[in-house]
Amino acid sequence: GKRIVYELYRSGGAASSTGTVPREVALEERLRRLEVLVGSTSGGGGEKSVLERVEEAERLAGEADAKRIEKLAAKAKVVRADLEAAARARAKLASKSNNNNAGGSKEDAATIAELHSQMAELEGVSAHLPALAARLAELSELHSNAA
């Protein structure tokens, strides 16, 4: 798993190695106390450290988002494929009507134009679906925890 690494630096003149050991121990103890205090502010968190709380949050986020994002991505791909097919059909009909000058029916042209405009609208949204699904899952969890 991922670990947080704390690096402690000491500024000041060169000290003997025996003089720095108590200072490092004191800093480590202070850091441990801070972790315990920060970790216990969530009410139900008990005595968990910051690292443990972050790992648990990452685990919960991974479980909640993975399946939902996969389903939304699959739906977005299907919609995109349908819209691209409609755009190709529109282009084909447009080239046919330009060559033929008889053209297709006005209803077909209107339907194709409408599908193309829907594709253009949804094209920008489809890229944001995974982030949107993740945010909705977070808000749902936040709402559940608040209730």
C-alpha positions in Angstrom: 0.0 0.0 0.0 0.9 3.6 -0.1 2.6 5.1 2.9 3.1 8.6 4.0 6.7 9.4 4.9 7.5 12.2 7.3 10.9 13.7 7.1 12.2 15.7 10.0 14.9 18.3 9.5 16.8 20.2 12.1 18.2 23.6 11.4 21.0 24.9 13.5 24.6 24.4 14.0 26.3 21.0 14.0 25.5 19.1 17.1 26.9 16.0 18.5 25.2 12.7 17.6 24.2 12.1 21.2 22.5 15.6 21.3 20.3 15.0 18.3 18.9 11.7 19.4 16.7 13.1 22.2 15.5 15.9 19.9 14.5 13.4 17.2 12.7 11.2 19.7 10.8 14.2 21.0 9.9 15.2 17.4 8.7 11.7 16.6 6.6 11.6 19.8 5.1 15.0 19.0 4.2 13.8 15.5 2.6 10.6 16.9 0.5 12.7 19.3 -0.6 15.0 16.4 -1.6 12.0 14.4 -3.7 10.6 17.2 -5.4 14.0 17.8 -6.1 14.6 14.1 -7.2 11.0 13.7 -9.7 11.2 16.5 -11.6 14.3 15.4 -14.0 12.4 13.2 -16.0 11.1 16.1 -16.3 7.5 14.9 -12.6 7.4 13.9 -11.4 6.3 17.4 -7.6 6.3 17.7 -6.9 5.8 14.0 -3.9 7.7 12.5 -4.1 10.0 9.6 -2.6 7.4 7.3 -5.1 4.8 8.4 -8.0 7.2 7.7 -6.6 8.1 4.3 -6.2 4.4 3.3 -9.7 3.6 4.5 -11.1 6.5 2.5 -9.2 5.4 -0.6 -10.5 1.9 -0.2 -14.1 3.0 0.1 -13.8 5.4 -2.9 -12.4 2.6 -5.0 -15.2 0.2 -4.2 -18.0 2.7 -4.7 -16.8 4.3 -8.0 -15.4 1.4 -10.0 -18.6 -0.4 -11.0 -20.6 2.7 -11.5 -18.0 4.4 -13.6 -17.7 1.3 -15.8 -21.4 1.2 -16.4 -21.6 4.9 -17.2 -18.6 4.7 -19.5 -20.2 1.8 -21.4 -23.4 3.7 -21.8 -21.5 6.8 -23.0 -19.7 4.6 -25.6 -23.0 3.3 -26.9 -24.5 6.8 -27.2 -21.4 8.1 -28.9 -21.4 5.3 -31.4 -25.1 5.9 -32.2 -24.5 9.6 -32.6 -21.4 9.1 -34.8 -23.5 6.7 -37.0 -26.2 9.4 -37.3 -23.5 11.9 -38.3 -22.2 9.6 -41.0 -25.7 9.0 -42.3 -26.2 12.8 -42.4 -23.0 13.3 -44.3 -23.9 10.5 -46.7 -27.4 12.0 -47.4 -25.9 15.5 -47.7 -23.4 14.3 -50.3 -26.2 12.3 -52.1 -28.5 15.3 -52.2 -25.7 17.5 -53.5 -25.0 15.1 -56.3 -28.6 14.4 -57.1 -30.2 17.8 -56.4 -33.4 15.8 -55.9 -32.4 15.3 -52.2 -34.0 13.2 -49.6 -37.2 14.1 -47.8 -37.1 17.2 -45.7 -38.2 15.1 -42.7 -35.1 12.9 -43.0 -32.9 16.0 -43.2 -34.5 17.5 -40.1 -34.1 14.3 -38.2 -30.5 14.0 -39.1 -29.8 17.6 -38.2 -31.5 17.1 -34.9 -29.4 14.0 -34.2 -26.3 15.8 -35.2 -27.0 18.7 -32.8 -27.7 16.2 -30.0 -24.3 14.5 -30.7 -22.6 17.9 -30.6 -24.2 18.7 -27.2 -23.4 15.3 -25.7 -19.9 15.2 -27.0 -18.7 17.6 -24.4 -20.6 15.9 -21.6 -19.3 12.4 -22.3 -15.8 13.2 -21.3 -17.0 14.4 -17.9 -19.1 11.4 -17.0 -16.5 9.6 -14.9 -15.7 12.6 -12.8 -19.4 13.4 -12.5 -20.2 9.9 -11.3 -17.4 10.0 -8.8 -18.5 13.3 -7.4 -22.1 12.1 -7.1 -20.9 9.0 -5.3 -19.0 11.2 -2.9 -21.9 13.4 -2.3 -24.2 10.4 -1.7 -21.8 9.1 0.9 -21.5 12.5 2.5 -25.3 12.7 2.6 -25.6 9.2 4.1 -23.1 10.0 6.8 -24.8 13.3 7.7 -28.2 11.6 8.1 
